[in-house]
């Protein structure tokens, strides 16, 4: 039964049944299983809550789990906890104007050191790729790409496709920035094949967004692009994944603005503002306000 709670919760997290995962986690936390096992469940729940913008509760869960992990000297659990602390720091910086990327980078490095110490190969791939993102955000694209490639190398060695999702997306994004759309498409298509023991529903929302964007640059098919965005948004809404909802709505707003459907663009950007205010997504709110102003200036 001890393993069952964790295995079931992780399965439901990956297949996108987040509310079901929460139910199982709560059942486990309320049960008589060991405190270490409860801590592992709390880490899964914190990951879900971070994406649903329930930041204070997520932090509280991590602090509780960290206390247990240190008491029993569970390095695997500590690596997972510090990774999620790093995610919180990254989200705070990227969306909420709290802290900075260097701070998030240092926390993710801390998780990586622990994971390397215990040879947690799967965890290492996730840490490397997130550290790659931090370097990109700090303006060092080449260093970021090196970390993504390093993560991808391990992914292939251990046959862990889930760990390759982010590296593939970011390598594809770099090709897209350079105008190499066909090469970017190849990376995105490879990322679309990502699966572990279960389907990664959270990642699917972002994969659809990215592949739809590059296909539009290649084919100029408006309906195809819109279809990809709407499918990704539907997944994000099902999960109540507020970060993905914000990202994809921004892409939708920019798409409608680009094709001259200004009223739809204005409607979406205004919705982003209203969506962002109560959860403290300051940066998406500012970006949406700037886009509204830009559209109004072009069409007073």
C-alpha positions in Angstrom: 0.0 0.0 0.0 2.9 2.3 0.7 4.2 2.1 -2.8 0.7 2.2 -4.2 -0.1 5.7 -3.1 3.0 7.1 -4.7 2.8 5.1 -7.9 -0.9 5.9 -8.4 -0.4 9.6 -7.6 2.5 9.8 -10.1 0.5 8.0 -12.7 -2.5 10.3 -12.4 -0.2 13.4 -12.4 1.4 12.3 -15.7 -1.8 11.4 -17.5 -3.3 14.7 -16.6 -5.8 13.6 -14.0 -4.5 16.1 -11.5 -7.6 16.2 -9.3 -7.5 12.4 -9.0 -3.9 12.6 -8.1 -4.7 15.2 -5.4 -7.4 12.9 -3.9 -4.9 9.9 -3.7 -2.2 12.1 -2.2 -4.6 13.4 0.4 -5.7 9.9 1.2 -2.1 8.9 1.6 -1.2 11.9 3.8 -4.2 11.1 6.0 -3.3 7.4 6.2 -0.8 5.6 8.6 2.0 5.3 6.1 5.5 6.4 7.1 6.3 10.1 7.3 8.9 9.7 4.5 6.3 8.3 2.2 3.9 11.1 3.0 6.7 13.6 2.2 7.1 12.0 -1.2 3.4 12.5 -1.8 3.7 16.1 -0.7 6.5 16.7 -3.3 4.2 15.5 -6.1 1.4 17.7 -4.8 3.7 20.7 -4.6 4.6 20.2 -8.3 0.9 20.2 -9.3 0.1 23.3 -7.1 3.1 25.2 -8.5 1.6 24.9 -12.0 -1.8 25.8 -10.7 -0.4 29.0 -9.1 -1.1 27.9 -5.5 2.4 29.1 -4.5 2.1 29.5 -0.7 0.6 26.0 -0.2 3.3 24.5 -2.5 6.1 26.1 -0.5 4.5 24.9 2.7 4.4 21.3 1.4 8.1 21.5 0.3 9.2 22.8 3.7 7.4 20.0 5.5 8.8 17.4 3.1 12.3 18.9 3.5 12.2 18.5 7.2 11.4 14.8 6.9 13.9 14.2 4.2 16.7 15.7 6.2 15.7 13.8 9.3 15.9 10.4 7.5 18.7 11.5 5.2 16.8 10.6 2.0 19.0 12.1 -0.7 16.6 11.2 -3.6 13.8 13.0 -1.8 16.0 16.0 -1.1 17.0 16.2 -4.7 13.4 16.2 -5.8 12.5 18.8 -3.1 15.3 21.2 -4.1 14.3 20.8 -7.8 10.8 22.0 -6.9 12.2 24.8 -4.8 14.1 25.8 -8.0 10.9 25.6 -10.0 9.2 27.9 -7.5 12.1 30.4 -7.7 12.0 30.2 -11.6 8.2 30.8 -11.7 8.5 33.7 -9.3 11.1 35.4 -11.4 9.7 34.6 -14.8 6.1 35.4 -14.1 5.8 37.3 -10.8 8.8 39.6 -10.7 10.1 38.0 -7.5 13.7 37.2 -7.1 16.0 36.6 -10.0 17.3 33.9 -12.4 20.6 33.6 -10.7 18.9 32.7 -7.4 16.8 30.0 -9.3 19.9 28.7 -11.0 21.7 28.2 -7.7 18.8 26.3 -6.3 18.7 24.0 -9.3 22.5 23.5 -9.1 21.9 22.4 -5.5 19.4 19.8 -6.7 21.8 18.6 -9.4 24.7 18.1 -6.9 22.5 15.9 -4.8 21.3 13.9 -7.8 24.8 13.4 -9.1 26.0 12.3 -5.7 23.4 9.5 -5.7 23.5 8.9 -9.4 19.8 9.7 -9.9 20.2 9.6 -13.7 16.5 10.5 -14.4 16.6 13.4 -12.0 19.9 14.6 -13.5 18.4 14.9 -16.9 15.6 17.2 -15.6 18.1 19.3 -13.5 20.5 19.7 -16.5 17.7 20.9 -18.8 16.3 23.3 -16.3 19.8 24.7 -15.6 20.0 25.1 -19.3 16.8 27.2 -19.3 18.3 29.4 -16.5 21.4 30.2 -18.5 19.1 31.1 -21.5 17.1 33.4 -19.3 20.4 35.0 -18.1 21.3 35.7 -21.7 23.9 32.9 -22.2 22.2 30.9 -24.9 25.2 28.8 -25.9 25.8 27.6 -22.3 22.1 26.8 -22.0 22.2 24.7 -25.2 25.2 22.8 -23.9 23.2 21.8 -20.8 20.3 20.7 -23.0 22.6 18.6 -25.2 24.2 17.0 -22.1 20.7 16.2 -20.7 19.7 14.7 -24.1 22.9 12.5 -24.2 22.0 10.9 -20.8 18.4 10.5 -21.9 19.4 8.4 -24.8 21.9 6.4 -22.8 19.3 5.4 -20.2 16.3 5.3 -22.6 14.3 7.9 -20.6 12.4 9.8 -23.1 10.5 12.0 -20.6 13.8 13.7 -19.7 14.3 14.6 -23.3 11.2 16.7 -23.7 12.5 20.1 -22.5 15.9 19.7 -24.2 14.3 18.9 -27.5 11.9 21.8 -27.2 14.7 24.3 -26.4 17.0 23.0 -29.1 14.1 23.3 -31.5 13.4 26.9 -30.3 17.0 27.8 -31.0 16.7 26.6 -34.5 13.4 28.5 -34.9 15.1 31.7 -33.7 17.7 31.3 -36.4 15.0 30.7 -39.1 15.8 27.0 -39.5 12.1 26.1 -39.3 12.4 22.6 -40.8 15.1 21.7 -38.3 13.1 23.1 -35.5 10.1 21.1 -36.7 12.2 17.9 -36.5 13.1 18.6 -32.8 9.5 19.4 -32.0 8.2 16.3 -33.7 10.7 14.2 -31.8 9.5 15.9 -28.6 5.9 14.9 -29.6 6.9 11.2 -29.3 8.0 11.6 -25.7 6.5 9.1 -23.4 7.5 7.3 -20.2 5.4 4.7 -18.5 2.5 7.1 -19.1 1.6 10.0 -21.3 2.9 13.3 -20.2 -0.2 15.4 -20.5 1.3 18.6 -19.1 4.1 18.5 -21.6 1.7 17.8 -24.4 0.1 21.3 -24.0 3.4 23.0 -24.6 4.4 20.6 -27.4 1.3 21.3 -29.3 1.8 25.1 -28.9 5.4 24.9 -30.2 4.8 22.5 -33.1 1.8 24.5 -34.2 3.8 27.7 -34.2 6.6 26.4 -36.4 4.2 24.6 -38.8 2.5 28.0 -39.3 5.8 29.5 -40.3 6.4 26.7 -42.8 2.8 26.2 -44.2 1.1 29.5 -43.4 -2.0 27.5 -42.7 -4.0 29.7 -40.2 -6.6 27.0 -39.4 -3.9 24.4 -38.7 -2.1 26.8 -36.3 -5.3 27.7 -34.5 -6.2 24.0 -34.2 -2.9 23.3 -32.5 -3.2 26.2 -30.1 -6.8 25.3 -29.2 -5.9 21.7 -28.5 -3.0 22.8 -26.3 -5.2 25.3 -24.5 -7.9 22.7 -23.9 -5.3 20.5 -22.1 -4.1 23.4 -20.1 -7.6 24.3 -19.0 -8.4 20.7 -18.1 -5.3 20.6 -15.8 -6.0 24.2 -14.6 -2.3 24.6 -15.5 -2.2 28.4 -15.1 1.3 28.8 -16.6 0.3 26.9 -19.8 -3.0 28.8 -20.0 -1.1 32.1 -19.8 1.5 31.0 -22.4 -0.9 29.7 -24.9 -3.3 32.5 -24.6 -0.4 34.9 -25.3 0.4 32.9 -28.5 -3.3 33.1 -29.5 -3.4 36.8 -29.0 -0.2 37.3 -31.0 -1.6 35.1 -33.8 -4.8 37.0 -34.1 -2.9 40.3 -34.0 -0.6 39.1 -36.8 -3.4 38.1 -39.1 -5.2 41.3 -38.5 -8.1 40.1 -36.3 -7.6 42.9 -33.9 -10.8 42.6 -31.9 -10.1 38.9 -31.1 -6.5 39.9 -30.2 -7.7 42.6 -27.9 -10.2 40.3 -26.3 -7.5 37.7 -25.5 -5.0 40.2 -24.2 -7.7 41.7 -21.9 -8.5 38.2 -20.7 -4.8 37.6 -19.9 -4.8 40.7 -17.8 -7.9 39.6 -15.9 -6.5 36.1 -15.5 -3.1 37.3 -14.3 -4.1 39.8 -11.6 -5.5 37.5 -8.9 -2.6 35.0 -9.2 0.1 37.6 -9.3 1.4 37.0 -12.8 2.7 40.5 -13.1 4.9 39.9 -16.2 2.1 38.4 -18.4 -0.2 41.2 -17.3 2.4 43.8 -18.4 3.0 42.1 -21.7 -0.7 41.9 -22.4 -1.1 45.6 -21.6 1.7 46.5 -23.9 0.2 44.5 -26.7 -3.2 46.2 -26.2 -1.5 49.6 -26.3 0.4 48.6 -29.5 -2.8 47.5 -31.3 -4.7 50.7 -30.3 -1.8 52.9 -31.5 -1.9 51.2 -34.9 -5.7 51.4 -35.1 -6.8 54.5 -33.0 
